[in-house]
Amino acid sequence: MKFIAVCSFGVGSSMILRMSIEKAVRRLGIEAEAENIDISSAKGIPCDAVFTSIQIAEEIGDSWNVPVYGVQRYMDVEEVMRAVQKYLDEHPQ
Amino acid sequence: MEIIRKENMRIHLHANSWQDALYQAGMILVEDESINKEYIDAMVQSIETHGPYIVLMPGFALAHAEPSEHVLKTEMALAVFDEEIDFHSINGPVRLIVVLASLNKTSHLERLAAMASKMMDDETLIERIIHSKSIDEISGLINDELDLNQAS
């Protein structure tokens, strides 16, 4: 699986979200890689799911061909785990 | 590793708006000759466009804009405000702002990752920084090498 973390510039917030995703993935015991990227480059990048802020998730909506999940507290690994779990539940492998 | 230099930390700041708070926090790096003022404008612009997603956790904002010619060197600054600053974020008001300026997409990563990892592993760290009595105390919480080596 490949997840991407998205913010406006792909350097600050999204990098921190990527770290939380990596920690969440380890705790969930699943095989997945994560990458952080800016919003303008992210569209069309092949991946299984996109994680970003609630507001950017609403901005993107369903205009991308991948599931998008909003995260409120980027450093709350428990919340990120719930978001990743939601993806897993909605997209059984 | 020193994550944020003590010279770039300020406490007991006061701001009357989130824009004012970003300006004051950004000015630490202007005075340090790491950025010019246009970088602060870009940080404000980013929030106006994409919302206050820089409020990563309750109480804490990671202010940053895109690497550009307005960044003169990769650097971070830390500002603690005496009052709560309202960014209109679902994560609530902010008292701690860390400003990130990066020359490119990688030069800041090690230091930012070290700080973020500490905050993820210790849920009380942001509150402890906010309620620190001195810059030495904050530096002790953030720049502690021993903890860095243990961070996962």
gemmi code that builds the backbone of each chain (N, CA, C; Angstrom):
import gemmi

chains = {
    "A": [
        ("MET", (0.840, -1.192, 0.000), (0.000, 0.000, 0.000), (0.871, 1.236, 0.000)),
        ("LYS", (0.365, 2.285, -0.617), (1.080, 3.544, -0.583), (0.116, 4.661, -0.169)),
        ("PHE", (0.507, 5.394, 0.864), (-0.288, 6.517, 1.342), (0.481, 7.799, 1.074)),
        ("ILE", (-0.221, 8.872, 0.756), (0.476, 10.148, 0.689), (-0.159, 11.158, 1.640)),
        ("ALA", (0.724, 11.970, 2.244), (0.310, 13.050, 3.136), (0.479, 14.343, 2.354)),
        ("VAL", (-0.571, 15.164, 2.361), (-0.588, 16.351, 1.506), (-0.748, 17.619, 2.342)),
        ("CYS", (0.058, 18.642, 2.048), (-0.225, 19.996, 2.550), (0.075, 20.982, 1.434)),
        ("SER", (-0.045, 22.267, 1.707), (0.115, 23.260, 0.637), (1.477, 23.184, -0.028)),
        ("PHE", (2.522, 22.963, 0.789), (3.871, 23.073, 0.247), (4.648, 21.767, 0.266)),
        ("GLY", (4.158, 20.790, 1.014), (4.833, 19.498, 1.039), (6.126, 19.482, 1.833)),
        ("VAL", (6.315, 20.470, 2.710), (7.577, 20.503, 3.458), (7.412, 20.425, 4.978)),
        ("GLY", (6.314, 20.955, 5.505), (6.204, 21.058, 6.962), (5.141, 20.134, 7.520)),
        ("SER", (3.894, 20.593, 7.432), (2.791, 19.834, 8.017), (2.698, 18.433, 7.428)),
        ("SER", (2.851, 18.323, 6.116), (2.676, 17.016, 5.485), (3.799, 16.060, 5.875)),
        ("MET", (4.982, 16.623, 6.152), (6.066, 15.750, 6.594), (5.752, 15.167, 7.969)),
        ("ILE", (5.168, 16.001, 8.828), (4.804, 15.539, 10.163), (3.675, 14.514, 10.073)),
        ("LEU", (2.717, 14.775, 9.195), (1.625, 13.807, 9.011), (2.179, 12.482, 8.473)),
        ("ARG", (3.157, 12.563, 7.561), (3.767, 11.336, 7.036), (4.393, 10.529, 8.172)),
        ("MET", (5.074, 11.236, 9.097), (5.684, 10.536, 10.241), (4.616, 9.842, 11.084)),
        ("SER", (3.483, 10.548, 11.296), (2.398, 9.934, 12.078), (1.831, 8.719, 11.356)),
        ("ILE", (1.709, 8.822, 10.029), (1.203, 7.678, 9.249), (2.164, 6.497, 9.401)),
        ("GLU", (3.464, 6.786, 9.323), (4.442, 5.697, 9.451), (4.346, 5.027, 10.819)),
        ("LYS", (4.169, 5.854, 11.859), (4.017, 5.274, 13.201), (2.719, 4.465, 13.291)),
        ("ALA", (1.638, 5.015, 12.690), (0.336, 4.334, 12.730), (0.416, 2.991, 12.001)),
        ("VAL", (1.080, 2.989, 10.858), (1.207, 1.777, 10.044), (1.973, 0.700, 10.824)),
        ("ARG", (3.044, 1.141, 11.500), (3.819, 0.184, 12.311), (2.957, -0.397, 13.418)),
        ("ARG", (2.192, 0.480, 14.093), (1.368, -0.008, 15.210), (0.256, -0.925, 14.735)),
        ("LEU", (-0.261, -0.652, 13.532), (-1.333, -1.505, 12.993), (-0.768, -2.796, 12.402)),
        ("GLY", (0.547, -2.826, 12.227), (1.176, -4.032, 11.700), (0.845, -4.306, 10.243)),
        ("ILE", (0.675, -3.234, 9.448), (0.408, -3.441, 8.022), (1.611, -2.993, 7.198)),
        ("GLU", (1.648, -3.466, 5.956), (2.729, -3.109, 5.045), (2.281, -1.912, 4.223)),
        ("ALA", (2.920, -0.757, 4.465), (2.565, 0.411, 3.658), (3.703, 1.408, 3.693)),
        ("GLU", (3.869, 2.121, 2.604), (4.845, 3.200, 2.602), (4.089, 4.520, 2.568)),
        ("ALA", (4.744, 5.579, 3.055), (4.113, 6.889, 3.080), (5.069, 7.925, 2.507)),
        ("GLU", (4.473, 8.915, 1.863), (5.262, 9.962, 1.222), (4.539, 11.278, 1.468)),
        ("ASN", (5.288, 12.373, 1.612), (4.612, 13.667, 1.730), (4.873, 14.513, 0.494)),
        ("ILE", (3.866, 15.284, 0.131), (3.944, 15.984, -1.147), (3.021, 17.205, -1.122)),
        ("ASP", (3.325, 18.222, -1.920), (2.483, 19.419, -1.945), (1.223, 19.169, -2.774)),
        ("ILE", (0.203, 19.946, -2.453), (-1.121, 19.674, -3.026), (-1.130, 19.777, -4.548)),
        ("SER", (-0.341, 20.697, -5.109), (-0.409, 20.867, -6.565), (0.282, 19.718, -7.304)),
        ("SER", (1.280, 19.083, -6.659), (1.953, 17.945, -7.305), (1.256, 16.620, -7.007)),
        ("ALA", (0.419, 16.618, -5.957), (-0.082, 15.338, -5.442), (-1.155, 14.713, -6.328)),
        ("LYS", (-1.938, 15.570, -6.985), (-3.046, 15.045, -7.785), (-2.491, 14.162, -8.906)),
        ("GLY", (-3.016, 12.950, -8.979), (-2.588, 12.053, -10.048), (-1.439, 11.137, -9.674)),
        ("ILE", (-0.803, 11.390, -8.511), (0.267, 10.490, -8.061), (-0.374, 9.144, -7.693)),
        ("PRO", (0.159, 8.058, -8.222), (-0.455, 6.770, -7.889), (-0.307, 6.457, -6.395)),
        ("CYS", (-1.426, 6.192, -5.751), (-1.376, 5.821, -4.331), (-2.699, 5.181, -3.966)),
        ("ASP", (-2.766, 4.625, -2.756), (-3.999, 3.967, -2.321), (-4.915, 4.911, -1.552)),
        ("ALA", (-4.308, 5.866, -0.835), (-5.135, 6.823, -0.100), (-4.330, 8.078, 0.177)),
        ("VAL", (-5.078, 9.187, 0.331), (-4.478, 10.487, 0.628), (-4.931, 10.904, 2.023)),
        ("PHE", (-4.000, 11.410, 2.821), (-4.325, 11.938, 4.144), (-3.909, 13.405, 4.184)),
        ("THR", (-4.797, 14.248, 4.720), (-4.512, 15.675, 4.741), (-5.367, 16.329, 5.815)),
        ("SER", (-5.363, 17.682, 5.864), (-6.189, 18.354, 6.866), (-7.664, 18.214, 6.502)),
        ("ILE", (-8.535, 18.461, 7.495), (-9.975, 18.378, 7.268), (-10.363, 19.343, 6.138)),
        ("GLN", (-9.811, 20.556, 6.200), (-10.198, 21.571, 5.219), (-9.707, 21.227, 3.815)),
        ("ILE", (-8.451, 20.769, 3.711), (-7.930, 20.411, 2.387), (-8.665, 19.171, 1.871)),
        ("ALA", (-9.036, 18.261, 2.775), (-9.813, 17.087, 2.362), (-11.148, 17.526, 1.753)),
        ("GLU", (-11.762, 18.551, 2.366), (-13.029, 19.064, 1.821), (-12.802, 19.754, 0.483)),
        ("GLU", (-11.666, 20.471, 0.402), (-11.296, 21.142, -0.860), (-11.179, 20.125, -2.000)),
        ("ILE", (-10.493, 19.011, -1.694), (-10.265, 17.982, -2.718), (-11.570, 17.241, -3.001)),
        ("GLY", (-12.324, 16.940, -1.934), (-13.581, 16.225, -2.088), (-13.373, 14.910, -2.804)),
        ("ASP", (-14.238, 14.635, -3.790), (-14.035, 13.394, -4.547), (-13.514, 13.696, -5.954)),
        ("SER", (-12.808, 14.854, -6.068), (-12.307, 15.241, -7.390), (-11.054, 14.450, -7.791)),
        ("TRP", (-10.425, 13.782, -6.811), (-9.287, 12.922, -7.138), (-9.816, 11.492, -7.191)),
        ("ASN", (-9.111, 10.650, -7.919), (-9.626, 9.282, -8.049), (-9.183, 8.347, -6.935)),
        ("VAL", (-8.845, 8.919, -5.781), (-8.424, 8.090, -4.652), (-9.176, 8.545, -3.411)),
        ("PRO", (-9.344, 7.640, -2.444), (-9.997, 8.059, -1.200), (-9.134, 9.064, -0.435)),
        ("VAL", (-9.793, 10.101, 0.108), (-9.095, 11.166, 0.828), (-9.626, 11.214, 2.256)),
        ("TYR", (-8.722, 11.226, 3.233), (-9.130, 11.240, 4.637), (-8.576, 12.471, 5.337)),
        ("GLY", (-9.443, 13.186, 6.038), (-9.026, 14.354, 6.797), (-8.552, 13.959, 8.190)),
        ("VAL", (-7.469, 14.582, 8.621), (-6.938, 14.353, 9.968), (-6.915, 15.700, 10.688)),
        ("GLN", (-7.446, 15.698, 11.915), (-7.530, 16.957, 12.658), (-6.233, 17.250, 13.419)),
        ("ARG", (-5.726, 16.245, 14.143), (-4.525, 16.458, 14.972), (-3.382, 15.639, 14.389)),
        ("TYR", (-2.507, 16.315, 13.665), (-1.479, 15.619, 12.881), (-0.507, 14.798, 13.720)),
        ("MET", (-0.313, 15.191, 14.981), (0.669, 14.480, 15.797), (0.005, 13.473, 16.725)),
        ("ASP", (-1.295, 13.293, 16.563), (-2.015, 12.343, 17.393), (-2.037, 11.004, 16.639)),
        ("VAL", (-1.085, 10.146, 16.979), (-0.917, 8.899, 16.227), (-2.179, 8.037, 16.330)),
        ("GLU", (-2.870, 8.119, 17.479), (-4.114, 7.357, 17.643), (-5.163, 7.785, 16.612)),
        ("GLU", (-5.275, 9.095, 16.415), (-6.257, 9.576, 15.431), (-5.859, 9.126, 14.020)),
        ("VAL", (-4.570, 9.209, 13.714), (-4.105, 8.798, 12.382), (-4.340, 7.298, 12.195)),
        ("MET", (-4.138, 6.517, 13.279), (-4.425, 5.077, 13.202), (-5.897, 4.842, 12.852)),
        ("ARG", (-6.785, 5.651, 13.469), (-8.219, 5.487, 13.166), (-8.510, 5.812, 11.700)),
        ("ALA", (-7.811, 6.831, 11.163), (-8.016, 7.203, 9.758), (-7.521, 6.095, 8.831)),
        ("VAL", (-6.358, 5.525, 9.151), (-5.815, 4.438, 8.328), (-6.744, 3.218, 8.427)),
        ("GLN", (-7.228, 2.955, 9.645), (-8.141, 1.822, 9.844), (-9.425, 2.012, 9.042)),
        ("LYS", (-9.888, 3.271, 8.981), (-11.102, 3.573, 8.217), (-10.864, 3.222, 6.743)),
        ("TYR", (-9.692, 3.600, 6.242), (-9.348, 3.248, 4.857), (-9.376, 1.722, 4.684)),
        ("LEU", (-8.749, 1.017, 5.630), (-8.676, -0.457, 5.521), (-10.081, -1.076, 5.549)),
        ("ASP", (-10.952, -0.509, 6.418), (-12.312, -1.049, 6.515), (-13.106, -0.784, 5.245)),
        ("GLU", (-12.894, 0.414, 4.672), (-13.668, 0.775, 3.487), (-13.122, 0.142, 2.200)),
        ("HIS", (-11.862, -0.291, 2.276), (-11.213, -0.880, 1.086), (-10.531, -2.188, 1.462)),
        ("PRO", (-11.326, -3.238, 1.718), (-10.724, -4.514, 2.126), (-9.748, -4.989, 1.045)),
        ("GLN", (-8.579, -5.432, 1.515), (-7.532, -5.827, 0.539), (-7.825, -7.199, -0.045)),
    ],
    "B": [
        ("MET", (22.129, 17.081, 18.902), (21.698, 18.032, 17.860), (20.862, 19.151, 18.483)),
        ("GLU", (21.164, 20.350, 18.082), (20.364, 21.485, 18.523), (19.220, 21.667, 17.530)),
        ("ILE", (17.985, 21.510, 17.987), (16.847, 21.585, 17.071), (16.476, 23.045, 16.811)),
        ("ILE", (16.326, 23.791, 17.895), (16.056, 25.228, 17.760), (17.043, 25.967, 18.672)),
        ("ARG", (17.782, 26.906, 18.083), (18.766, 27.641, 18.877), (18.064, 28.530, 19.900)),
        ("LYS", (18.653, 28.602, 21.092), (18.062, 29.422, 22.155), (17.880, 30.882, 21.736)),
        ("GLU", (18.809, 31.366, 20.912), (18.721, 32.758, 20.432), (17.456, 32.985, 19.610)),
        ("ASN", (16.882, 31.897, 19.095), (15.675, 32.010, 18.268), (14.410, 31.627, 19.030)),
        ("MET", (14.482, 31.675, 20.354), (13.290, 31.393, 21.169), (12.854, 32.668, 21.881)),
        ("ARG", (11.543, 32.874, 21.945), (10.986, 34.014, 22.678), (9.816, 33.517, 23.526)),
        ("ILE", (9.686, 34.076, 24.731), (8.503, 33.770, 25.553), (7.844, 35.078, 25.989)),
        ("HIS", (6.660, 34.965, 26.542), (5.900, 36.132, 27.007), (5.611, 37.130, 25.901)),
        ("LEU", (5.291, 36.651, 24.710), (4.877, 37.548, 23.632), (3.372, 37.813, 23.735)),
        ("HIS", (2.963, 38.922, 23.131), (1.540, 39.278, 23.105), (1.162, 39.607, 21.668)),
        ("ALA", (0.024, 39.103, 21.229), (-0.431, 39.412, 19.876), (-1.925, 39.644, 19.895)),
        ("ASN", (-2.407, 40.530, 19.001), (-3.840, 40.806, 18.999), (-4.590, 40.098, 17.876)),
        ("SER", (-3.867, 39.313, 17.064), (-4.532, 38.524, 16.013), (-3.565, 37.430, 15.586)),
        ("TRP", (-4.071, 36.445, 14.826), (-3.160, 35.397, 14.368), (-2.150, 35.952, 13.378)),
        ("GLN", (-2.561, 36.959, 12.609), (-1.612, 37.560, 11.667), (-0.476, 38.248, 12.427)),
        ("ASP", (-0.853, 38.970, 13.482), (0.137, 39.654, 14.313), (1.085, 38.631, 14.960)),
        ("ALA", (0.507, 37.517, 15.423), (1.334, 36.478, 16.050), (2.324, 35.889, 15.047)),
        ("LEU", (1.853, 35.628, 13.830), (2.754, 35.085, 12.808), (3.839, 36.092, 12.454)),
        ("TYR", (3.450, 37.362, 12.418), (4.416, 38.407, 12.101), (5.517, 38.453, 13.169)),
        ("GLN", (5.074, 38.436, 14.439), (6.067, 38.514, 15.525), (6.974, 37.284, 15.552)),
        ("ALA", (6.369, 36.120, 15.360), (7.174, 34.892, 15.367), (8.119, 34.893, 14.164)),
        ("GLY", (7.600, 35.343, 13.013), (8.425, 35.399, 11.809), (9.570, 36.390, 11.930)),
        ("MET", (9.330, 37.487, 12.658), (10.373, 38.513, 12.791), (11.622, 37.979, 13.504)),
        ("ILE", (11.467, 36.927, 14.294), (12.647, 36.325, 14.936), (13.618, 35.880, 13.839)),
        ("LEU", (13.080, 35.292, 12.777), (13.943, 34.807, 11.693), (14.355, 35.921, 10.737)),
        ("VAL", (13.586, 37.002, 10.707), (14.025, 38.162, 9.914), (15.246, 38.790, 10.598)),
        ("GLU", (15.147, 38.952, 11.925), (16.259, 39.540, 12.685), (17.507, 38.660, 12.618)),
        ("ASP", (17.268, 37.366, 12.521), (18.332, 36.371, 12.446), (18.917, 36.270, 11.018)),
        ("GLU", (18.311, 37.036, 10.099), (18.689, 37.040, 8.680), (18.519, 35.662, 8.023)),
        ("SER", (17.526, 34.921, 8.474), (17.212, 33.635, 7.839), (16.167, 33.795, 6.738)),
        ("ILE", (15.292, 34.780, 6.917), (14.237, 35.030, 5.919), (14.108, 36.530, 5.722)),
        ("ASN", (13.428, 36.932, 4.656), (12.988, 38.322, 4.600), (11.469, 38.382, 4.795)),
        ("LYS", (10.974, 39.599, 4.953), (9.579, 39.748, 5.405), (8.566, 39.131, 4.453)),
        ("GLU", (8.915, 39.029, 3.177), (7.971, 38.436, 2.216), (7.609, 37.000, 2.604)),
        ("TYR", (8.530, 36.329, 3.276), (8.236, 34.957, 3.714), (7.087, 34.954, 4.728)),
        ("ILE", (7.055, 35.967, 5.602), (5.955, 36.069, 6.576), (4.633, 36.270, 5.831)),
        ("ASP", (4.656, 37.144, 4.822), (3.435, 37.365, 4.024), (2.962, 36.051, 3.409)),
        ("ALA", (3.921, 35.234, 2.939), (3.559, 33.959, 2.308), (2.934, 33.006, 3.333)),
        ("MET", (3.432, 33.036, 4.581), (2.844, 32.179, 5.632), (1.395, 32.582, 5.884)),
        ("VAL", (1.145, 33.897, 5.931), (-0.209, 34.403, 6.171), (-1.105, 34.021, 4.996)),
        ("GLN", (-0.579, 34.216, 3.785), (-1.337, 33.921, 2.561), (-1.774, 32.453, 2.516)),
        ("SER", (-0.866, 31.582, 2.943), (-1.148, 30.150, 2.900), (-2.363, 29.794, 3.762)),
        ("ILE", (-2.452, 30.438, 4.933), (-3.586, 30.170, 5.822), (-4.869, 30.747, 5.230)),
        ("GLU", (-4.734, 31.923, 4.601), (-5.922, 32.516, 3.987), (-6.448, 31.630, 2.863)),
        ("THR", (-5.534, 30.934, 2.176), (-5.950, 30.078, 1.056), (-6.453, 28.710, 1.521)),
        ("HIS", (-5.681, 28.055, 2.390), (-5.983, 26.651, 2.704), (-6.481, 26.438, 4.128)),
        ("GLY", (-6.684, 27.514, 4.871), (-7.186, 27.358, 6.230), (-6.069, 27.112, 7.230)),
        ("PRO", (-6.439, 27.068, 8.513), (-5.427, 27.014, 9.575), (-4.898, 25.610, 9.833)),
        ("TYR", (-4.557, 24.896, 8.770), (-4.085, 23.522, 8.970), (-2.727, 23.484, 9.671)),
        ("ILE", (-2.062, 24.637, 9.769), (-0.768, 24.660, 10.475), (-0.949, 24.462, 11.979)),
        ("VAL", (-2.201, 24.568, 12.467), (-2.462, 24.255, 13.877), (-2.528, 22.729, 13.964)),
        ("LEU", (-1.373, 22.126, 14.186), (-1.243, 20.679, 14.078), (-1.834, 19.964, 15.279)),
        ("MET", (-1.789, 20.645, 16.409), (-2.270, 20.061, 17.660), (-2.869, 21.200, 18.483)),
        ("PRO", (-3.724, 20.869, 19.464), (-4.223, 21.938, 20.341), (-3.052, 22.723, 20.930)),
        ("GLY", (-3.083, 24.035, 20.776), (-2.049, 24.890, 21.355), (-0.846, 25.140, 20.482)),
        ("PHE", (-0.686, 24.351, 19.413), (0.573, 24.388, 18.660), (0.368, 24.603, 17.159)),
        ("ALA", (1.077, 25.604, 16.615), (1.060, 25.831, 15.161), (2.474, 25.738, 14.611)),
        ("LEU", (2.608, 25.070, 13.481), (3.881, 25.020, 12.761), (3.755, 25.946, 11.556)),
        ("ALA", (4.261, 27.172, 11.727), (4.108, 28.167, 10.665), (5.208, 27.985, 9.629)),
        ("HIS", (4.804, 27.954, 8.374), (5.798, 27.813, 7.322), (5.197, 28.196, 5.985)),
        ("ALA", (6.063, 28.487, 5.037), (5.634, 28.680, 3.656), (6.569, 27.854, 2.787)),
        ("GLU", (6.444, 28.051, 1.522), (7.199, 27.269, 0.552), (8.662, 27.719, 0.522)),
        ("PRO", (9.595, 26.791, 0.291), (10.967, 27.234, 0.049), (10.965, 28.209, -1.142)),
        ("SER", (11.643, 29.346, -0.981), (11.630, 30.347, -2.063), (12.842, 31.236, -1.894)),
        ("GLU", (12.960, 32.227, -2.758), (14.098, 33.152, -2.653), (14.008, 34.001, -1.391)),
        ("HIS", (12.851, 33.950, -0.709), (12.715, 34.725, 0.528), (13.351, 34.022, 1.728)),
        ("VAL", (13.780, 32.792, 1.507), (14.498, 32.084, 2.567), (15.993, 32.199, 2.307)),
        ("LEU", (16.711, 32.722, 3.282), (18.152, 32.936, 3.114), (18.949, 31.797, 3.737)),
        ("LYS", (18.423, 31.219, 4.804), (19.008, 29.989, 5.332), (17.948, 29.156, 6.064)),
        ("THR", (18.190, 27.862, 6.118), (17.256, 26.960, 6.781), (17.356, 27.169, 8.285)),
        ("GLU", (16.228, 27.470, 8.911), (16.274, 27.799, 10.336), (14.888, 27.633, 10.935)),
        ("MET", (14.852, 27.484, 12.250), (13.579, 27.416, 12.958), (13.593, 28.408, 14.116)),
        ("ALA", (12.396, 28.888, 14.478), (12.252, 29.775, 15.632), (11.056, 29.306, 16.448)),
        ("LEU", (11.038, 29.684, 17.709), (9.955, 29.258, 18.609), (9.448, 30.464, 19.376)),
        ("ALA", (8.122, 30.630, 19.419), (7.526, 31.761, 20.122), (6.375, 31.275, 20.992)),
        ("VAL", (6.392, 31.678, 22.258), (5.288, 31.339, 23.163), (4.567, 32.634, 23.532)),
        ("PHE", (3.257, 32.641, 23.342), (2.444, 33.825, 23.621), (1.735, 33.671, 24.956)),
        ("ASP", (1.609, 34.789, 25.667), (0.971, 34.747, 26.981), (-0.530, 34.486, 26.867)),
        ("GLU", (-1.127, 34.967, 25.775), (-2.569, 34.749, 25.598), (-2.802, 33.764, 24.451)),
        ("GLU", (-4.003, 33.208, 24.447), (-4.361, 32.281, 23.381), (-4.631, 33.052, 22.089)),
        ("ILE", (-4.059, 32.550, 21.000), (-4.246, 33.178, 19.686), (-5.273, 32.348, 18.917)),
        ("ASP", (-6.300, 33.007, 18.414), (-7.361, 32.287, 17.702), (-7.064, 32.227, 16.207)),
        ("PHE", (-6.751, 31.033, 15.732), (-6.523, 30.824, 14.293), (-7.799, 30.308, 13.614)),
        ("HIS", (-8.902, 30.259, 14.340), (-10.156, 29.689, 13.836), (-9.962, 28.229, 13.433)),
        ("SER", (-9.142, 27.532, 14.208), (-8.875, 26.123, 13.914), (-9.777, 25.235, 14.749)),
        ("ILE", (-10.147, 24.071, 14.188), (-10.912, 23.101, 14.967), (-10.081, 22.561, 16.130)),
        ("ASN", (-8.762, 22.750, 16.065), (-7.908, 22.316, 17.175), (-7.832, 23.348, 18.293)),
        ("GLY", (-8.598, 24.442, 18.163), (-8.633, 25.434, 19.227), (-7.502, 26.446, 19.129)),
        ("PRO", (-7.393, 27.313, 20.154), (-6.410, 28.397, 20.093), (-4.970, 27.912, 20.262)),
        ("VAL", (-4.054, 28.803, 19.935), (-2.630, 28.473, 19.894), (-1.865, 29.352, 20.867)),
        ("ARG", (-0.893, 28.753, 21.558), (0.032, 29.587, 22.339), (1.481, 29.378, 21.906)),
        ("LEU", (1.751, 28.261, 21.269), (3.122, 27.964, 20.818), (3.171, 27.980, 19.288)),
        ("ILE", (4.044, 28.837, 18.754), (4.254, 28.850, 17.301), (5.710, 28.506, 17.025)),
        ("VAL", (5.922, 27.493, 16.195), (7.263, 27.212, 15.690), (7.272, 27.642, 14.224)),
        ("VAL", (8.238, 28.489, 13.884), (8.357, 28.950, 12.498), (9.443, 28.132, 11.821)),
        ("LEU", (9.105, 27.619, 10.644), (10.045, 26.825, 9.868), (10.356, 27.568, 8.578)),
        ("ALA", (11.640, 27.764, 8.314), (12.058, 28.309, 7.016), (13.061, 27.334, 6.437)),
        ("SER", (12.803, 26.914, 5.208), (13.681, 25.917, 4.621), (14.117, 26.351, 3.225)),
        ("LEU", (15.403, 26.173, 2.949), (15.951, 26.543, 1.642), (15.430, 25.616, 0.549)),
        ("ASN", (15.106, 24.382, 0.932), (14.649, 23.406, -0.058), (13.759, 22.395, 0.654)),
        ("LYS", (13.433, 21.319, -0.023), (12.474, 20.393, 0.580), (13.124, 19.396, 1.533)),
        ("THR", (14.413, 19.468, 1.732), (15.051, 18.467, 2.589), (15.935, 19.028, 3.699)),
        ("SER", (16.431, 20.264, 3.563), (17.485, 20.707, 4.482), (17.033, 20.797, 5.929)),
        ("HIS", (15.729, 20.935, 6.151), (15.219, 21.104, 7.512), (14.757, 19.790, 8.128)),
        ("LEU", (14.762, 18.735, 7.342), (14.004, 17.552, 7.735), (14.467, 16.925, 9.034)),
        ("GLU", (15.770, 16.828, 9.192), (16.276, 16.119, 10.355), (15.832, 16.805, 11.646)),
        ("ARG", (15.985, 18.135, 11.679), (15.629, 18.852, 12.908), (14.118, 18.854, 13.140)),
        ("LEU", (13.350, 19.075, 12.071), (11.896, 19.077, 12.229), (11.390, 17.694, 12.655)),
        ("ALA", (11.948, 16.662, 12.050), (11.516, 15.301, 12.387), (11.846, 14.979, 13.838)),
        ("ALA", (12.993, 15.434, 14.306), (13.378, 15.161, 15.694), (12.403, 15.833, 16.658)),
        ("MET", (12.039, 17.093, 16.339), (11.097, 17.795, 17.215), (9.726, 17.114, 17.172)),
        ("ALA", (9.262, 16.792, 15.966), (7.933, 16.192, 15.816), (7.870, 14.848, 16.530)),
        ("SER", (8.934, 14.070, 16.409), (8.950, 12.760, 17.024), (8.818, 12.875, 18.543)),
        ("LYS", (9.516, 13.867, 19.111), (9.391, 14.094, 20.559), (7.963, 14.424, 20.937)),
        ("MET", (7.321, 15.288, 20.123), (5.949, 15.693, 20.448), (4.974, 14.526, 20.302)),
        ("MET", (5.234, 13.634, 19.322), (4.336, 12.487, 19.129), (4.487, 11.472, 20.249)),
        ("ASP", (5.703, 11.335, 20.741), (5.959, 10.306, 21.743), (5.600, 10.770, 23.152)),
        ("ASP", (5.484, 12.086, 23.337), (5.177, 12.625, 24.658), (4.055, 13.645, 24.520)),
        ("GLU", (2.836, 13.203, 24.861), (1.658, 14.048, 24.637), (1.658, 15.299, 25.510)),
        ("THR", (2.490, 15.321, 26.552), (2.487, 16.474, 27.454), (3.499, 17.543, 27.035)),
        ("LEU", (4.307, 17.241, 26.019), (5.438, 18.128, 25.701), (4.989, 19.530, 25.289)),
        ("ILE", (3.957, 19.624, 24.450), (3.514, 20.941, 23.980), (3.075, 21.791, 25.178)),
        ("GLU", (2.277, 21.198, 26.078), (1.829, 21.922, 27.261), (3.016, 22.338, 28.137)),
        ("ARG", (3.995, 21.448, 28.246), (5.146, 21.775, 29.102), (5.960, 22.916, 28.504)),
        ("ILE", (6.069, 22.963, 27.180), (6.779, 24.080, 26.538), (6.018, 25.382, 26.810)),
        ("ILE", (4.679, 25.317, 26.617), (3.856, 26.526, 26.790), (3.981, 27.072, 28.211)),
        ("HIS", (4.073, 26.181, 29.186), (4.104, 26.633, 30.573), (5.512, 26.742, 31.144)),
        ("SER", (6.502, 26.656, 30.283), (7.882, 26.812, 30.763), (8.114, 28.227, 31.266)),
        ("LYS", (8.974, 28.330, 32.298), (9.235, 29.634, 32.916), (10.401, 30.366, 32.247)),
        ("SER", (11.191, 29.636, 31.474), (12.378, 30.273, 30.888), (12.731, 29.611, 29.559)),
        ("ILE", (13.548, 30.311, 28.808), (14.014, 29.770, 27.533), (14.950, 28.582, 27.776)),
        ("ASP", (15.731, 28.655, 28.841), (16.597, 27.515, 29.176), (15.763, 26.248, 29.388)),
        ("GLU", (14.624, 26.425, 30.051), (13.748, 25.280, 30.323), (13.210, 24.704, 29.010)),
        ("ILE", (12.801, 25.579, 28.099), (12.285, 25.111, 26.802), (13.392, 24.413, 26.019)),
        ("SER", (14.562, 25.015, 26.032), (15.693, 24.412, 25.326), (15.992, 23.022, 25.884)),
        ("GLY", (15.881, 22.888, 27.186), (16.099, 21.586, 27.819), (15.091, 20.536, 27.351)),
        ("LEU", (13.863, 20.990, 27.110), (12.820, 20.055, 26.666), (12.993, 19.657, 25.206)),
        ("ILE", (13.436, 20.616, 24.390), (13.487, 20.375, 22.937), (14.852, 19.896, 22.475)),
        ("ASN", (15.902, 20.463, 23.037), (17.243, 20.204, 22.502), (18.008, 19.133, 23.279)),
        ("ASP", (17.268, 18.276, 23.943), (17.917, 17.255, 24.760), (18.415, 16.090, 23.895)),
        ("GLU", (19.723, 15.978, 23.798), (20.303, 14.986, 22.883), (19.962, 13.552, 23.256)),
        ("LEU", (19.926, 13.285, 24.547), (19.673, 11.923, 24.997), (18.332, 11.418, 24.475)),
        ("ASP", (17.298, 12.283, 24.631), (15.963, 11.895, 24.160), (15.947, 11.689, 22.646)),
        ("LEU", (16.742, 12.520, 21.964), (16.780, 12.413, 20.503), (17.214, 11.026, 20.075)),
        ("ASN", (18.254, 10.525, 20.755), (18.782, 9.222, 20.363), (17.774, 8.112, 20.628)),
        ("GLN", (16.886, 8.361, 21.594), (15.913, 7.329, 21.935), (14.644, 7.427, 21.104)),
        ("ALA", (14.475, 8.579, 20.399), (13.229, 8.770, 19.645), (13.103, 7.727, 18.553)),
        ("SER", (11.897, 7.212, 18.391), (11.700, 6.178, 17.373), (11.300, 6.820, 16.055)),
    ],
}
model = gemmi.Model(1)
for chain_id, residues in chains.items():
    chain = gemmi.Chain(chain_id)
    for i, (resn, *xyz) in enumerate(residues, 1):
        res = gemmi.Residue()
        res.name, res.seqid = resn, gemmi.SeqId(i, " ")
        for name, pos in zip(("N", "CA", "C"), xyz):
            atom = gemmi.Atom()
            atom.name, atom.element = name, gemmi.Element(name[0])
            atom.pos, atom.b_iso = gemmi.Position(*pos), 0.0
            res.add_atom(atom)
        chain.add_residue(res)
    model.add_chain(chain)
structure = gemmi.Structure()
structure.add_model(model)
structure.setup_entities()
